């Protein structure tokens, strides 16, 4: 196969290396967060039956350095049979070359060359039903409360040029609730079938998708401020309590009162 042909295919993916990396990611998230939670929806976008058999793009806001690990974790937990691919700044990828073998696609940000490669990889992903293509669509870090939400025009171009498939917004944020460690909160928005709007331009797609992502972020923000874990599906549980002398004193106090000791500050969760 020619080099030109390879340029229009997704890079090779190592399932073995990915398994080792995700083992580390699960440990790392549990160490630094209280929980990873997905906002419940009706109907839940993550359970959309067509996502199981069609090409799909998930595009997100970009509030934090943690976003790629969050996206990989959600992909592994909800879609274990799919390979996760997504663009990343080639300068960051240069420090961790092994990540090229687990779905990270290096893009020269802010260049025509980088834009062209992004579109080629998006088209390649759109031909495969065994892949999730993740896009941190704001292109740079942005506070989740910034309004209006603006996404990069390349997202609209990628969708316009797609032969079909689905595209779904996903909002992410990392608030502190009642525990020492923060939460990872995520929410899916409405599922768009690309073929339903065959004449929509790239600029129109960008506007539609920006509005959908903003609405999803607004819905997640309301739920985040309520601090009610029952509104979420808990995907990963991390550390609770403070540890050390502080929790020792609390444990002794509970023992003296004849109560069971609950290390959490918000009470035991049942969800």
VEXKENU-154646 format. One line per field, with one value per residue: residue number from 0; residue in one letter; x, y, z of N, C-alpha, C in turn. Coordinates in steps of 0.2 Angstrom, whole numbers. Each point is the difference from the previous one (the first is absolute). Layout:
zadren: NUM,...
tortor: a,...
n.px: X,...
n.py: Y,...
n.pz: Z,...
ca.px: X,...
ca.py: Y,...
ca.pz: Z,...
c.px: X,...
c.py: Y,...
c.pz: Z,...
REM end
This chain:
zadren: 0,1,2,3,4,5,6,7,8,9,10,11,12,13,14,15,16,17,18,19,20,21,22,23,24,25,26,27,28,29,30,31,32,33,34,35,36,37,38,39,40,41,42,43,44,45,46,47,48,49,50,51,52,53,54,55,56,57,58,59,60,61,62,63,64,65,66,67,68,69,70,71,72,73,74,75,76,77,78,79,80,81,82,83,84,85,86,87,88,89,90,91,92,93,94,95,96,97,98,99,100,101,102,103,104,105,106,107,108,109,110,111,112,113,114,115,116,117,118,119,120,121,122,123,124,125,126,127,128,129,130,131,132,133,134,135,136,137,138,139,140,141,142,143,144,145,146,147,148,149,150,151,152,153,154,155,156,157,158,159,160,161,162,163,164,165,166,167,168,169,170,171,172,173,174,175,176,177,178,179,180,181,182,183,184,185,186,187,188,189,190,191,192,193,194,195,196,197,198,199,200,201,202,203,204,205,206,207,208,209,210,211,212,213,214,215,216,217,218,219,220,221,222,223,224,225,226,227,228,229,230,231,232,233,234,235,236,237,238,239,240,241,242,243,244,245,246,247,248,249,250,251,252,253,254,255,256,257,258,259,260,261,262,263,264,265,266,267,268,269,270
tortor: x,x,x,x,x,x,x,x,x,x,x,x,x,x,x,x,x,x,x,x,x,x,x,x,x,x,x,x,x,x,x,x,x,x,x,x,x,x,x,x,x,x,x,x,x,x,x,x,x,x,x,x,x,x,x,x,x,x,x,x,x,x,x,x,x,x,x,x,x,x,x,x,x,x,x,x,x,x,x,x,x,x,x,x,x,x,x,x,x,x,x,x,x,x,x,x,x,x,x,x,x,x,x,x,x,x,x,x,x,x,x,x,x,x,x,x,x,x,x,x,x,x,x,x,x,x,x,x,x,x,x,x,x,x,x,x,x,x,x,x,x,x,x,x,x,x,x,x,x,x,x,x,x,x,x,x,x,x,x,x,x,x,x,x,x,x,x,x,x,x,x,x,x,x,x,x,x,x,x,x,x,x,x,x,x,x,x,x,x,x,x,x,x,x,x,x,x,x,x,x,x,x,x,x,x,x,x,x,x,x,x,x,x,x,x,x,x,x,x,x,x,x,x,x,x,x,x,x,x,x,x,x,x,x,x,x,x,x,x,x,x,x,x,x,x,x,x,x,x,x,x,x,x,x,x,x,x,x,x,x,x,x,x,x,x,x,x,x,x,x,x
n.px: 4,-1,5,-2,-1,6,1,-4,4,-4,4,4,-4,4,-4,6,3,-6,0,6,-1,-5,4,5,-4,-2,6,2,-6,1,7,-3,-4,-5,-2,-2,-4,-5,-2,-5,-2,-5,2,4,4,3,-7,1,-5,-1,2,-4,-3,1,3,4,-1,4,-4,5,-2,4,-2,3,6,-5,-2,6,2,-4,2,7,-1,-4,5,4,-3,-2,6,1,-4,0,4,4,-2,5,-1,7,2,3,1,-6,-3,4,-2,-6,5,0,-2,5,2,-3,0,5,-3,6,-1,2,-2,-5,1,1,6,0,-3,5,5,-2,-1,7,3,-3,2,6,-1,-2,5,1,-3,6,-1,3,-2,4,-3,6,-6,1,4,-2,3,-6,-2,-3,1,5,-3,-2,-2,7,-2,6,1,6,-3,-2,6,2,-6,1,7,-4,1,1,-3,2,-2,4,-4,5,-3,5,0,4,-6,0,-2,-2,4,6,-1,1,-6,0,-3,-4,-2,-4,1,-4,-2,5,-4,6,-2,-3,6,-2,-4,1,2,7,-1,-5,4,5,-5,-3,6,2,-6,1,6,-2,-5,5,4,-5,-2,6,1,-6,1,5,-4,-4,6,-4,3,-7,2,5,3,2,5,3,1,2,5,-1,-2,3,-1,5,2,-1,1,6,0,-2,5,5,-2,0,6,2,-3,4,3,-3,7,-2,5,-6,-1,-2,2,-1,3,-6,3
n.py: -6,5,4,2,-6,-1,6,-4,-3,-2,3,-5,-4,1,-5,-3,4,0,-7,0,5,-3,-5,4,2,-6,-2,3,-1,-6,1,3,-5,3,2,-4,5,-3,6,-1,-3,3,-4,-4,6,-2,-1,5,-4,5,2,-6,3,6,4,2,7,0,6,3,3,5,-2,-6,-1,-1,4,-1,0,6,2,-2,2,5,1,-1,4,4,0,-5,-1,6,2,3,4,4,6,1,6,0,7,-1,-2,5,2,-3,-2,-3,6,0,-5,5,3,3,5,0,6,3,3,3,-6,1,-1,3,6,-1,-1,5,3,-2,2,6,1,-1,3,4,-4,1,-5,-1,6,3,6,2,5,3,1,2,-6,3,1,-1,5,-5,5,0,6,0,-7,0,-3,-4,4,-3,1,6,2,-2,3,6,-2,-2,-6,0,-4,0,5,0,5,2,2,3,-1,4,0,4,-6,-5,-3,-3,-6,2,2,-5,5,-5,2,-4,3,3,-5,2,-1,-1,-6,2,3,-4,5,-2,6,0,6,-2,-5,4,4,-5,-2,6,1,-6,2,6,-3,-4,5,4,-5,-1,6,-1,-5,3,6,-4,-2,-3,-5,0,6,-4,-3,-3,2,5,-3,6,4,-2,5,2,-5,-4,4,4,-5,0,7,1,-4,3,6,-3,-3,5,2,-5,4,-2,-1,6,-2,-1,6,-2,-5,-6,-2,0,5
n.pz: 0,-4,0,-7,-1,3,-4,-3,4,5,5,0,3,5,0,-1,-4,-4,1,-1,-5,-2,1,-3,-6,0,1,-5,-3,2,-1,-5,0,3,-6,-4,-2,-3,-3,4,-5,-3,-5,4,-1,5,0,-4,-3,-4,6,1,-6,2,-5,5,1,5,1,3,5,2,6,-1,2,4,-4,-3,6,1,-6,1,6,-3,-4,4,4,-5,-3,4,-4,2,-5,4,-4,1,-3,0,4,-6,2,3,-6,-2,6,-3,-4,5,1,-5,4,3,-6,3,-3,-2,2,-6,6,-3,-4,-7,1,6,-2,-5,4,3,-6,-2,6,0,-6,2,5,-5,-2,7,1,0,-2,5,-3,4,1,3,-1,6,0,5,5,3,4,3,3,-5,-1,-6,0,-1,-5,-1,-5,2,6,-2,-2,6,2,-3,1,6,-1,6,3,6,3,6,3,3,6,2,7,4,3,6,3,3,-4,3,-4,-6,-3,-4,-4,-3,-6,-3,-6,-5,-2,-4,-4,-2,-2,6,-1,-6,0,6,0,-1,-3,-4,-2,-1,-3,-3,-1,-1,-3,-3,-1,-1,-3,-3,-1,-2,-4,-2,-2,-2,-3,-3,-1,-2,-3,-4,3,2,-2,2,-6,6,-4,3,5,2,2,6,4,6,4,2,4,-6,-5,3,1,-6,-2,4,-3,-6,2,3,-5,-1,-4,-5,-1,-3,-4,-4,-3,-6,4,1,-6,-3,-3
ca.px: -4,4,0,-6,-5,0,-2,-7,-2,2,6,-1,-2,2,-4,4,2,-5,-3,5,0,-7,1,3,-4,-5,3,2,-6,-3,4,0,-7,-5,-4,-1,-7,-4,-7,-5,-4,-6,3,7,3,5,-3,-3,1,4,7,3,1,1,6,-2,4,-1,4,-1,3,7,1,6,5,-2,-5,1,0,-7,-3,2,-3,-7,0,2,-6,-6,1,6,1,2,6,-1,5,-1,6,3,5,5,5,-1,1,7,3,-2,-1,-4,-7,-3,-2,-6,-5,1,3,4,-3,4,-5,1,3,-4,2,-4,-7,-1,0,-6,-6,1,-2,-8,-4,2,-4,-7,-1,0,-5,4,4,-3,4,-1,2,-1,-2,2,7,4,-3,-5,-4,-6,-5,1,-5,-2,5,2,5,4,-3,2,-5,-5,3,0,-6,-3,3,-1,-5,-6,2,-3,4,-4,4,1,2,4,3,3,-1,1,-6,1,6,6,1,-6,-4,-1,-7,-1,-7,-1,-6,-4,3,-1,1,3,-4,-6,1,5,2,3,7,4,-1,-6,1,4,-4,-4,4,1,-6,-2,5,-2,-6,2,4,-4,-4,5,2,-6,1,6,-1,-4,4,-4,3,-5,-1,5,2,7,3,6,1,7,1,-5,3,6,6,4,-2,-7,-5,1,-4,-7,-2,-1,-6,-5,1,-3,-7,-4,-2,5,4,0,6,-1,-2,-6,-4,0,-4,-3,-1
ca.py: 6,6,5,4,-4,0,6,1,-5,1,-3,-6,0,-6,-2,-2,7,4,-3,2,7,1,-2,5,5,-1,1,7,3,-2,3,7,2,-3,-4,2,0,1,3,-4,3,-4,-7,1,-1,-5,-6,1,-6,1,2,-6,-3,6,4,5,5,4,6,2,6,-1,4,-2,-5,-7,-2,-6,-5,-1,-2,-6,-4,0,-5,-7,-3,0,-3,-4,-3,6,3,7,4,7,5,3,4,-4,1,-4,-7,-1,-2,-6,-3,-6,2,-1,-6,-1,4,7,2,6,5,6,4,7,0,-3,-7,-3,-1,-5,-7,-1,-2,-7,-5,0,-4,-7,-2,0,-6,-6,-1,-3,5,6,5,5,7,6,5,7,1,2,-1,5,-1,-3,5,5,0,-6,-5,0,-6,2,-1,-6,-5,0,-3,-8,-3,1,-4,-7,-4,-2,-1,4,5,1,4,-3,5,-2,5,-3,4,-3,0,0,-3,3,0,3,-5,0,0,1,0,0,4,-4,-4,3,-5,4,0,4,7,0,7,5,2,-1,6,-2,-6,3,3,-5,-4,5,1,-6,-1,5,-2,-6,3,3,-6,-3,6,0,-7,0,4,-4,-5,-6,-6,-4,2,-3,-7,0,-5,-2,2,1,0,4,2,4,-4,3,2,3,-5,-4,3,-1,-7,-1,3,-4,-6,2,1,-6,1,-2,5,1,4,6,5,1,-6,-6,1,-6,0
ca.pz: 0,-1,6,0,3,7,3,0,5,7,2,3,7,4,5,6,3,3,6,5,1,4,7,4,0,6,6,1,1,7,5,-1,0,4,-5,-7,0,-6,2,-3,-5,-2,1,0,-7,0,-1,-6,-3,-6,1,1,-6,-4,2,4,2,6,0,7,3,2,6,4,-2,2,-5,-4,4,1,-6,-1,5,-2,-6,2,5,-3,-7,1,-7,-5,1,1,-4,0,-1,5,-3,-1,5,6,-1,-1,6,2,-6,1,0,-7,-1,4,-3,0,-7,1,-5,1,1,-3,-6,-5,0,6,-2,-5,3,5,-4,-3,5,1,-6,1,6,-2,-4,4,5,6,3,3,-2,5,-2,4,-6,1,-3,5,7,1,6,-2,1,-5,-5,-4,-2,-7,-2,-6,-6,-2,2,-5,-6,0,0,-7,-5,2,-4,4,7,5,4,7,4,7,4,6,5,6,6,6,4,7,1,-2,-7,-4,-4,-7,-2,-8,-3,-7,-3,-5,-6,-6,-5,-5,-6,0,-2,-5,-3,5,-2,5,5,4,5,6,4,3,5,5,4,4,6,5,3,5,6,4,4,5,5,4,4,4,5,5,4,1,-3,-3,-6,-4,0,2,-4,4,7,3,8,5,6,0,2,6,7,0,0,6,5,-2,1,7,2,-2,4,6,-1,-2,-7,-6,-3,-7,-1,-5,4,-3,1,-4,-6,-2,-7
c.px: 4,-1,-6,-6,0,-2,-7,-3,2,6,-1,-1,2,-5,3,3,-5,-3,5,-1,-7,0,3,-5,-6,3,1,-6,-3,4,-1,-8,-5,-4,0,-8,-2,-7,-5,-4,-6,-2,7,4,5,-3,-3,2,5,7,4,3,2,7,-3,5,-3,4,-1,3,7,2,7,5,-3,-5,2,-1,-8,-3,1,-4,-7,-1,1,-6,-6,0,6,2,3,7,-1,6,-2,6,2,6,7,6,-1,2,8,3,-2,-2,-4,-7,-3,-3,-6,-5,1,3,3,-3,5,-5,1,3,-5,2,-4,-7,-2,0,-6,-6,1,-2,-7,-3,2,-4,-7,-2,0,-5,3,4,-5,5,-1,3,-1,-1,2,7,5,-4,-5,-4,-7,-6,0,-6,1,5,1,5,3,-4,1,-5,-6,2,0,-6,-3,3,-1,-5,-7,2,-4,5,-4,5,1,4,4,2,2,-1,2,-7,2,6,6,2,-5,-3,2,-7,0,-7,0,-6,-3,4,-2,1,2,-4,-6,0,6,2,2,7,4,-1,-7,0,4,-5,-5,3,2,-6,-1,5,-1,-6,2,4,-5,-4,5,1,-6,1,6,-1,-5,3,-4,3,-5,-2,5,1,7,4,7,0,7,0,-5,4,6,6,3,-3,-8,-5,0,-4,-8,-2,-1,-6,-7,-1,-3,-7,-4,-2,5,3,-1,5,-2,-3,-8,-5,1,-4,-3,0,7
c.py: 6,5,4,-3,0,6,1,-6,2,-4,-7,0,-6,-1,-2,6,4,-3,2,7,1,-3,5,6,-1,1,8,4,-1,4,8,3,-4,-5,2,-2,2,2,-5,4,-4,2,1,-1,-5,-7,0,-7,1,1,-7,-2,5,3,6,4,3,6,3,7,-2,4,-2,-4,-7,-2,-6,-7,-2,-3,-8,-5,-1,-5,-7,-3,0,-4,-4,-4,5,2,8,4,8,4,3,4,-4,1,-4,-7,-2,-3,-7,-4,-7,1,0,-7,-2,5,7,2,7,5,7,5,7,0,-3,-8,-4,-1,-5,-7,-1,-2,-7,-5,-1,-4,-8,-3,-1,-6,-6,0,-3,6,6,5,6,7,4,6,7,2,3,0,6,-2,-2,5,6,-1,6,-5,0,-6,2,-2,-7,-6,0,-3,-8,-3,1,-5,-7,-3,-2,0,5,5,2,5,-3,6,-3,5,-4,4,-4,0,-1,-4,4,1,2,-6,1,-1,1,-1,-1,4,-4,-3,3,-6,5,0,3,7,0,6,5,2,-1,6,-2,-5,3,4,-4,-4,4,1,-6,-2,5,-2,-6,2,3,-5,-3,5,0,-6,1,4,-3,-5,-6,-5,-4,2,-2,-7,0,-6,-2,3,1,1,5,1,4,-5,3,1,2,-6,-5,2,-1,-8,-2,3,-4,-6,2,2,-7,0,-4,6,1,5,6,6,1,-6,-5,1,-7,-1,-1
c.pz: 0,7,0,2,7,4,0,5,7,1,3,7,4,6,7,4,3,6,6,2,4,7,4,1,6,7,1,1,7,5,0,0,4,-4,-7,-1,-7,2,-4,-5,-2,-8,0,-7,0,-1,-7,-4,-6,2,0,-7,-6,2,4,2,7,0,7,1,2,6,3,-3,1,-6,-4,5,2,-6,-1,5,-1,-6,2,4,-4,-7,0,-7,-5,1,1,-4,1,-1,6,-3,-1,5,6,-2,-1,6,2,-6,0,-1,-7,-1,4,-2,0,-7,1,-6,2,0,-3,-6,-5,0,5,-2,-5,3,5,-4,-3,6,2,-5,1,6,-2,-4,4,6,6,4,3,-2,5,-2,6,-4,1,-2,6,7,0,6,-2,1,-5,-5,-5,-1,-7,-2,-6,-7,-4,1,-5,-7,0,0,-7,-5,2,-5,4,8,5,3,6,4,7,4,6,4,6,6,6,3,8,2,-1,-7,-4,-4,-7,-2,-7,-1,-7,-2,-5,-5,-7,-6,-6,-7,0,-2,-6,-3,5,-1,7,6,4,5,6,4,4,5,6,5,4,5,5,4,5,5,5,5,5,6,6,5,5,7,5,5,2,-4,-3,-7,-5,1,2,-4,4,7,2,7,3,6,-1,2,6,6,0,0,6,6,-2,2,8,3,-1,4,7,0,-2,-7,-5,-3,-7,-2,-4,4,-2,2,-5,-6,-2,-8,-3
REM end
